[in-house]
Amino acid sequence: MSEKLNVLFLCTGNSCRSQMAEGWTRHLRGDLIEAYSAGIETHGLNPNAVKVMAEVGVDISGHKSQHINEFKGVKLDAIVTVCGHAHETCPFFPSNCKVIHIGFDDPPKMAKELAQRGASEEAQLDCYRTIRDAIKAFVETLPEALGVVKEGDTQSENKDRIREQVRTRYAEIAQENGSCCGSGCCGATPSVSPDFSTRLGYTAAELSAVPGGANMGLGCGNPQAIAQMKPAEVVLDLGCGGGLDCFLAAKQVGAAGRVIGVDMTPEMIAKARENARKGDYTNVEFRLGEIEHLPVANDSVDVIISNCVINLSPAKEQVFREAYRVLRQNGRLAVSDVVAIAPLPDEVRQSMDAHCGCVAGAALVQEIEQMLHDAGFSEVSIGIKEESEQFIRDWFPKNGRENYVRSAVITAVK
């Protein structure tokens, strides 16, 4: 690539998160990317953001808070929104410009809540450090996240197409407040039958303990039941949907623990955050982002769970590399997902309905084992759940796809 990419980081006030993202990008990826930042308002630089960036050798004190309208004449290759609602409130996305929504929590808001509880200034600064490190982790994979497609690179084009189709489908599911099984998906009925959820391994007590709307019938198992979570641990849920597994994990890790849900669909994140408000969960947060490029700091998570999501990714190797990156030493992966037990026919692989329905993207068991080992994991185990044949048949009646895939329990250790 002979020319740098022009990338604009967008946030509400261009005072904190977008400024840190611009600083990190110039520091880490300045050879590839020309970074800018702006807001839909201008609030000036946040002094705490300047301070914590200086701690790691990145000087943003000379940055200027800018309004997005200042960039109307600039040819941008990509816009990255770094706050949870920028995708909803931003009035200006240039034509032919790639847009990535990856929401980070608001450090000033987090610090204010701590201050109201009497926390020290140092504890408040830690809020900024946490988001600083999460932004750094994302920026380190930014060239890949931008998905720059070289001429003739049909493989990258196909991955982008799959990702956007999945995002669109699950946005519709979030808005409809139910499962997507009408067109073939990991769910039982459009009304999300409790009986189906118990077939997946959830107890009636668990289902009754979470906010209404959290159980969307989108899983193929119960990953939190196999994760052996302990009090005070940090848990990360890949593809959190409406937050069901996050809320169950929150109870297991307790008030001293923390649960982070990541989902690439803004509508799902909005639903999960609303469910958290309804249930008054104070140890759960939801971040907008792709599981191939996690908005999570290195070595910061004890347990990773996921429920029928990794099969949807067109870049599973990258997902497992990211999982390994964010886990602490001896951290563990506990995933329920769909795997292939036989090579899928071409007509299934090429079906977008089958892909969004958690079938076409399923990798063979031996392929997943190799991906996990290549990422650095040990103690890899993949247990096939033969009883899943029936509910997979329910997803795609009379199509015979249950002959090719099963639900599986996947565990590994860093």
Backbone torsions as a table, in degrees:
resi	resn	phi	psi	omega
1	MET	NA	118.3	-173.3
2	SER	-84.7	-30.8	-178.2
3	GLU	-112.4	149.6	177.1
4	LYS	-72.6	152.2	173.3
5	LEU	-82.6	138.2	174.0
6	ASN	-92.2	114.8	-175.8
7	VAL	-123.9	128.6	178.6
8	LEU	-108.6	124.0	174.3
9	PHE	-93.0	128.0	-172.5
10	LEU	-119.8	132.8	174.8
11	CYS	-141.8	-177.5	-175.9
12	THR	-66.2	-58.0	-172.8
13	GLY	-111.2	1.1	-178.9
14	ASN	51.1	45.1	-178.8
15	SER	-116.3	-21.1	-169.0
16	CYS	-140.5	-79.4	-173.0
17	ARG	-63.1	-47.5	-179.5
18	SER	-67.3	-32.5	177.3
19	GLN	-68.1	-41.7	177.4
20	MET	-65.0	-38.7	179.0
21	ALA	-64.3	-42.9	177.0
22	GLU	-61.5	-44.6	-179.9
23	GLY	-62.0	-46.2	179.0
24	TRP	-62.1	-40.8	-177.3
25	THR	-66.7	-42.8	177.0
26	ARG	-63.3	-35.1	-178.1
27	HIS	-75.5	-42.5	-172.9
28	LEU	-97.7	-33.3	-173.0
29	ARG	-126.9	25.6	-178.7
30	GLY	-63.1	-19.6	178.1
31	ASP	-74.1	-22.8	-176.6
32	LEU	-111.6	-27.4	-169.0
33	ILE	-129.9	133.1	169.5
34	GLU	-95.0	110.2	-171.7
35	ALA	-99.4	142.5	174.8
36	TYR	-135.8	166.5	174.0
37	SER	-145.1	153.6	-179.4
38	ALA	-158.7	172.6	177.5
39	GLY	-137.2	165.1	173.7
40	ILE	-80.9	-8.3	167.9
41	GLU	-138.5	172.4	174.5
42	THR	-124.6	120.6	-176.5
43	HIS	-113.1	1.9	-176.4
44	GLY	79.0	166.3	-179.2
45	LEU	-70.1	139.9	175.5
46	ASN	-85.0	119.6	-176.4
47	PRO	-61.2	-30.8	177.9
48	ASN	-70.4	-35.1	175.2
49	ALA	-64.3	-42.6	177.4
50	VAL	-59.8	-42.5	-176.8
51	LYS	-64.9	-48.2	-176.5
52	VAL	-72.5	-27.4	174.5
53	MET	-69.9	-38.0	177.7
54	ALA	-62.9	-31.7	178.8
55	GLU	-59.1	-29.3	-179.0
56	VAL	-106.6	17.5	173.0
57	GLY	82.2	20.5	178.8
58	VAL	-116.4	116.7	-176.3
59	ASP	-95.6	112.5	175.7
60	ILE	-114.3	14.2	-175.7
61	SER	-65.0	-22.4	179.9
62	GLY	-91.7	1.8	179.5
63	HIS	-69.4	156.8	178.5
64	LYS	-119.8	134.7	175.8
65	SER	-73.0	123.2	-173.1
66	GLN	-124.1	152.6	176.9
67	HIS	-91.7	147.3	-177.1
68	ILE	-60.8	-27.6	-179.9
69	ASN	-62.8	-21.2	178.7
70	GLU	-68.2	-12.2	-176.4
71	PHE	-108.0	11.3	-178.5
72	LYS	-61.9	-28.6	-179.4
73	GLY	-96.4	3.9	-177.4
74	VAL	-94.6	132.4	176.9
75	LYS	-78.2	109.4	-178.3
76	LEU	-105.1	140.0	174.9
77	ASP	-88.6	-26.3	-179.2
78	ALA	-159.6	148.6	168.6
79	ILE	-116.8	132.8	177.0
80	VAL	-117.2	114.4	176.7
81	THR	-87.7	129.2	-172.3
82	VAL	-114.9	7.7	171.4
83	CYS	-121.8	157.3	-166.9
84	GLY	-62.6	-23.7	-175.7
85	HIS	-117.8	8.8	-179.5
86	ALA	-62.3	-32.8	179.8
87	HIS	-65.3	-21.3	-179.1
88	GLU	-93.1	-32.5	-171.4
89	THR	-103.8	-14.4	-178.3
90	CYS	-68.9	127.4	-175.8
91	PRO	-91.2	-0.5	-166.7
92	PHE	-144.5	106.0	170.3
93	PHE	-120.8	115.6	-177.1
94	PRO	-60.2	150.4	177.3
95	SER	-65.6	150.3	179.1
96	ASN	58.1	29.5	-179.1
97	CYS	-116.9	127.9	178.0
98	LYS	-71.0	136.3	179.4
99	VAL	-121.1	127.6	177.4
100	ILE	-118.5	124.3	176.0
101	HIS	-99.9	116.5	178.4
102	ILE	-140.6	97.7	-170.6
103	GLY	-85.7	128.7	172.8
104	PHE	-108.9	148.0	177.4
105	ASP	-62.3	157.6	-174.3
106	ASP	-88.4	108.0	-177.5
107	PRO	-59.3	-43.2	178.2
108	PRO	-58.6	-39.3	178.7
109	LYS	-66.3	-43.3	178.9
110	MET	-61.2	-44.5	-178.8
111	ALA	-65.9	-38.3	179.6
112	LYS	-62.8	-42.5	179.3
113	GLU	-63.2	-38.0	177.0
114	LEU	-66.7	-41.3	-179.6
115	ALA	-60.8	-39.0	179.1
116	GLN	-65.0	-23.0	177.6
117	ARG	-95.3	7.8	175.6
118	GLY	85.8	17.2	-178.9
119	ALA	-70.2	155.1	-179.8
120	SER	-72.0	164.3	177.1
121	GLU	-62.3	-35.5	179.5
122	GLU	-65.5	-40.9	177.4
123	ALA	-64.0	-36.1	177.5
124	GLN	-67.2	-38.9	177.7
125	LEU	-64.1	-30.2	179.1
126	ASP	-60.9	-28.2	175.6
127	CYS	-60.9	-42.8	179.0
128	TYR	-68.0	-38.0	180.0
129	ARG	-66.2	-39.6	179.6
130	THR	-60.9	-47.1	-179.7
131	ILE	-70.7	-36.7	175.1
132	ARG	-54.8	-47.7	-177.4
133	ASP	-69.9	-35.2	177.3
134	ALA	-66.6	-39.4	177.8
135	ILE	-65.5	-41.0	177.8
136	LYS	-57.9	-45.3	-179.5
137	ALA	-58.5	-40.1	178.0
138	PHE	-68.1	-44.1	-177.3
139	VAL	-62.2	-33.6	-179.9
140	GLU	-61.3	-25.6	178.7
141	THR	-109.4	15.5	-173.3
142	LEU	-60.1	-44.3	179.1
143	PRO	-55.4	-39.9	178.0
144	GLU	-70.3	-38.7	-179.6
145	ALA	-64.5	-32.0	178.9
146	LEU	-68.5	-21.8	175.9
147	GLY	59.6	42.0	179.6
148	VAL	-63.3	123.1	-175.8
149	VAL	-101.4	118.9	174.8
150	LYS	-74.4	155.5	-179.0
151	GLU	-57.2	127.1	179.6
152	GLY	85.6	1.5	-179.1
153	ASP	-84.9	78.1	-176.3
154	THR	-69.6	-26.8	179.7
155	GLN	-63.8	-45.0	178.0
156	SER	-65.5	-38.7	178.4
157	GLU	-61.8	-42.1	-179.8
158	ASN	-65.8	-38.8	178.8
159	LYS	-63.5	-43.7	178.5
160	ASP	-63.4	-40.0	-179.3
161	ARG	-64.0	-44.6	179.3
162	ILE	-62.1	-46.1	-177.7
163	ARG	-60.5	-42.2	-179.6
164	GLU	-69.9	-36.0	177.2
165	GLN	-64.7	-42.4	178.9
166	VAL	-65.3	-43.1	179.7
167	ARG	-60.1	-43.9	-179.4
168	THR	-63.8	-44.6	-178.4
169	ARG	-61.9	-44.5	-176.1
170	TYR	-78.1	-21.9	169.8
171	ALA	-64.5	-41.5	177.5
172	GLU	-62.6	-40.5	179.8
173	ILE	-63.2	-43.5	-180.0
174	ALA	-61.3	-40.7	-178.6
175	GLN	-71.3	-30.5	179.5
176	GLU	-85.5	-10.1	176.7
177	ASN	60.9	41.8	178.6
178	GLY	-164.3	-174.4	-178.2
179	SER	-79.9	169.1	-175.8
180	CYS	-107.9	22.5	-171.8
181	CYS	-69.7	-10.3	177.6
182	GLY	-61.2	-28.7	177.5
183	SER	-112.8	14.4	178.9
184	GLY	92.6	102.0	179.9
185	CYS	-162.5	174.3	-179.6
186	CYS	-78.3	85.0	177.5
187	GLY	-169.9	169.2	-174.9
188	ALA	-98.4	-60.3	-179.8
189	THR	-138.4	159.6	179.1
190	PRO	-57.3	-22.3	178.8
191	SER	-89.5	4.6	179.4
192	VAL	54.8	72.6	-176.7
193	SER	-61.5	128.0	175.3
194	PRO	-58.7	-32.2	179.3
195	ASP	-61.5	-39.4	177.9
196	PHE	-62.8	-42.7	-179.1
197	SER	-63.6	-36.9	177.4
198	THR	-69.2	-31.0	174.8
199	ARG	-64.0	-28.3	179.4
200	LEU	-79.5	-14.4	177.7
201	GLY	120.4	1.0	177.3
202	TYR	-83.4	145.0	176.2
203	THR	-90.7	159.8	177.6
204	ALA	-61.4	-34.6	179.0
205	ALA	-65.4	-41.0	178.8
206	GLU	-63.4	-45.7	-176.7
207	LEU	-66.4	-32.2	-179.8
208	SER	-80.1	-13.3	-175.4
209	ALA	-90.0	-9.7	-177.0
210	VAL	-102.2	159.5	179.8
211	PRO	-61.5	147.9	174.4
212	GLY	-59.6	134.9	-178.0
213	GLY	97.5	-12.9	179.2
214	ALA	-74.7	-35.7	178.8
215	ASN	-87.2	105.1	-177.0
216	MET	-105.6	6.9	177.2
217	GLY	66.8	34.5	-173.1
218	LEU	-106.8	6.8	-174.7
219	GLY	-100.2	-179.9	174.3
220	CYS	-133.2	15.9	179.6
221	GLY	178.1	-165.1	-179.3
222	ASN	-131.5	84.9	-172.9
223	PRO	-65.1	-33.0	-178.3
224	GLN	-67.2	-18.3	178.5
225	ALA	-74.9	-20.1	-177.4
226	ILE	-107.5	-4.3	-172.5
227	ALA	-82.7	-13.7	178.3
228	GLN	51.5	50.3	-178.7
229	MET	-70.3	147.4	-177.6
230	LYS	-120.9	157.2	177.1
231	PRO	-54.8	140.0	175.5
232	ALA	78.8	2.9	178.3
233	GLU	-79.5	159.2	174.3
234	VAL	-102.4	124.9	-175.7
235	VAL	-117.0	139.0	176.9
236	LEU	-120.9	127.7	178.7
237	ASP	-107.6	117.4	179.6
238	LEU	-85.0	116.4	-177.5
239	GLY	74.4	64.5	-168.0
240	CYS	-75.9	-16.2	-179.6
241	GLY	56.3	-133.3	-178.8
242	GLY	-78.4	-1.8	172.8
243	GLY	101.0	6.6	-175.3
244	LEU	-51.4	-56.2	-176.0
245	ASP	-68.8	-29.9	176.2
246	CYS	-63.7	-43.2	-178.1
247	PHE	-68.4	-36.8	176.6
248	LEU	-68.6	-38.9	178.0
249	ALA	-66.1	-36.6	-179.2
250	ALA	-57.8	-37.7	179.1
251	LYS	-67.6	-36.2	-177.9
252	GLN	-72.1	-38.2	-177.4
253	VAL	-85.6	-16.3	175.3
254	GLY	73.7	-177.0	-175.4
255	ALA	-64.1	-27.7	179.6
256	ALA	-80.7	-11.7	178.6
257	GLY	-95.5	-177.3	-176.8
258	ARG	-150.8	142.0	179.1
259	VAL	-126.8	131.4	178.7
260	ILE	-118.1	124.9	174.5
261	GLY	-106.7	132.9	178.1
262	VAL	-120.3	133.3	176.6
263	ASP	-147.8	145.2	-177.0
264	MET	-89.2	-2.2	-177.1
265	THR	-102.8	114.0	-178.6
266	PRO	-54.5	-37.6	-178.6
267	GLU	-64.9	-36.3	177.4
268	MET	-68.7	-42.0	179.1
269	ILE	-61.7	-42.5	178.6
270	ALA	-61.2	-41.8	179.4
271	LYS	-65.9	-43.7	-179.1
272	ALA	-63.6	-41.4	179.6
273	ARG	-65.6	-37.3	177.3
274	GLU	-66.3	-41.0	177.0
275	ASN	-62.2	-38.6	178.6
276	ALA	-64.4	-38.8	177.3
277	ARG	-64.9	-42.6	-179.8
278	LYS	-62.6	-37.7	-177.8
279	GLY	-91.4	-1.2	179.2
280	ASP	55.7	48.3	177.3
281	TYR	-86.9	116.6	-178.3
282	THR	-97.8	-10.3	-178.8
283	ASN	-110.8	20.6	179.2
284	VAL	-125.1	135.4	173.7
285	GLU	-134.3	153.8	-178.6
286	PHE	-124.1	131.5	-177.5
287	ARG	-121.1	137.0	176.6
288	LEU	-82.0	125.5	179.6
289	GLY	176.4	167.4	178.4
290	GLU	-93.7	142.1	-177.5
291	ILE	-70.6	-14.9	173.9
292	GLU	-78.6	-15.7	-177.8
293	HIS	-142.9	76.5	-169.3
294	LEU	-71.5	133.4	174.8
295	PRO	-82.2	58.8	-174.1
296	VAL	-140.2	140.2	-176.6
297	ALA	-72.2	157.6	176.3
298	ASN	-59.4	143.8	169.3
299	ASP	51.0	45.1	-174.4
300	SER	-122.3	0.3	-172.0
301	VAL	-125.5	139.8	178.2
302	ASP	-90.1	-38.4	-175.2
303	VAL	-137.7	136.3	172.1
304	ILE	-114.6	128.4	174.0
305	ILE	-119.9	161.4	176.3
306	SER	-164.6	146.7	-174.8
307	ASN	-129.5	96.6	173.3
308	CYS	60.6	45.1	-177.7
309	VAL	-123.0	-40.6	-174.8
310	ILE	-61.1	-30.6	177.9
311	ASN	-61.8	-24.2	-179.4
312	LEU	-76.0	-18.1	-176.5
313	SER	-77.5	133.2	175.1
314	PRO	-82.5	2.1	-179.2
315	ALA	-136.2	64.8	-174.2
316	LYS	-64.4	-34.7	178.7
317	GLU	-58.7	-41.0	179.2
318	GLN	-67.8	-36.8	177.1
319	VAL	-58.9	-46.3	-178.1
320	PHE	-70.4	-34.4	175.2
321	ARG	-63.6	-41.5	178.2
322	GLU	-65.7	-40.9	178.0
323	ALA	-59.5	-43.5	179.4
324	TYR	-64.0	-40.0	-178.5
325	ARG	-61.1	-46.0	-172.4
326	VAL	-82.7	-17.3	178.8
327	LEU	-74.5	144.8	171.2
328	ARG	-75.0	164.4	175.5
329	GLN	-58.0	133.1	-175.5
330	ASN	72.8	6.2	172.5
331	GLY	-66.2	160.4	-171.9
332	ARG	-132.7	153.8	177.9
333	LEU	-108.7	130.2	178.8
334	ALA	-137.8	101.7	-168.3
335	VAL	-124.9	138.3	166.8
336	SER	-106.2	124.0	-176.8
337	ASP	-153.2	168.0	176.9
338	VAL	-91.9	131.6	178.4
339	VAL	-126.0	157.9	178.1
340	ALA	-90.2	132.5	176.5
341	ILE	-102.2	-5.0	176.0
342	ALA	-155.3	152.1	179.5
343	PRO	-56.8	132.1	-179.2
344	LEU	-77.9	140.3	176.1
345	PRO	-62.1	153.9	-178.6
346	ASP	-58.2	-37.8	-177.2
347	GLU	-66.5	-27.3	175.6
348	VAL	-77.1	-46.6	179.8
349	ARG	-56.4	-34.0	-174.9
350	GLN	-91.0	-1.1	-178.9
351	SER	-87.1	119.1	179.0
352	MET	-68.6	-33.5	175.4
353	ASP	-61.3	-42.8	179.6
354	ALA	-68.8	-30.5	178.1
355	HIS	-71.4	-51.5	178.4
356	CYS	-63.3	-22.5	179.2
357	GLY	-89.8	17.0	171.5
358	CYS	70.8	26.0	179.2
359	VAL	-118.9	-54.9	-171.6
360	ALA	-63.5	-27.4	-179.6
361	GLY	-89.1	0.9	-178.0
362	ALA	-66.2	133.4	177.3
363	ALA	-96.9	153.4	176.6
364	LEU	-63.5	150.4	-176.9
365	VAL	-54.2	-46.1	-177.5
366	GLN	-67.9	-27.6	176.4
367	GLU	-69.3	-41.9	178.9
368	ILE	-65.5	-42.3	176.9
369	GLU	-56.5	-44.8	-178.9
370	GLN	-66.1	-41.0	178.3
371	MET	-59.7	-44.1	-179.0
372	LEU	-65.0	-43.5	177.7
373	HIS	-64.7	-40.5	179.7
374	ASP	-64.1	-32.5	179.3
375	ALA	-73.7	-16.7	178.2
376	GLY	115.5	-1.8	-176.6
377	PHE	-72.9	152.7	172.2
378	SER	-124.4	176.7	-179.8
379	GLU	51.8	41.8	-178.7
380	VAL	-73.7	130.3	178.6
381	SER	-139.2	133.4	176.6
382	ILE	-128.8	110.7	-178.6
383	GLY	-106.2	117.5	-179.0
384	ILE	-76.0	133.5	177.0
385	LYS	-100.4	96.5	-175.5
386	GLU	-63.5	-27.3	-179.9
387	GLU	-67.7	-11.9	-179.6
388	SER	-74.4	-11.1	-179.6
389	GLU	-55.2	-38.4	-175.8
390	GLN	-68.3	-47.3	-176.8
391	PHE	-75.0	-23.4	172.6
392	ILE	-68.9	-36.1	174.6
393	ARG	-62.1	-34.7	178.7
394	ASP	-67.7	-32.3	179.3
395	TRP	-64.4	-43.2	-177.0
396	PHE	-126.9	75.3	-176.0
397	PRO	-58.2	134.1	172.8
398	LYS	65.6	14.4	178.0
399	ASN	-98.3	-13.7	178.5
400	GLY	74.4	14.9	-176.1
401	ARG	-74.4	-14.9	175.1
402	GLU	-67.7	-12.1	176.9
403	ASN	-76.7	-11.3	-173.6
404	TYR	-116.5	-23.3	-174.8
405	VAL	-132.9	156.9	174.5
406	ARG	-143.7	159.4	167.9
407	SER	-76.7	147.2	-178.7
408	ALA	-142.4	154.0	171.9
409	VAL	-99.5	120.7	-176.4
410	ILE	-116.9	122.1	178.1
411	THR	-130.6	151.1	178.3
412	ALA	-163.1	164.1	-176.6
413	VAL	-130.6	140.6	174.8
414	LYS	-85.1	NA	NA
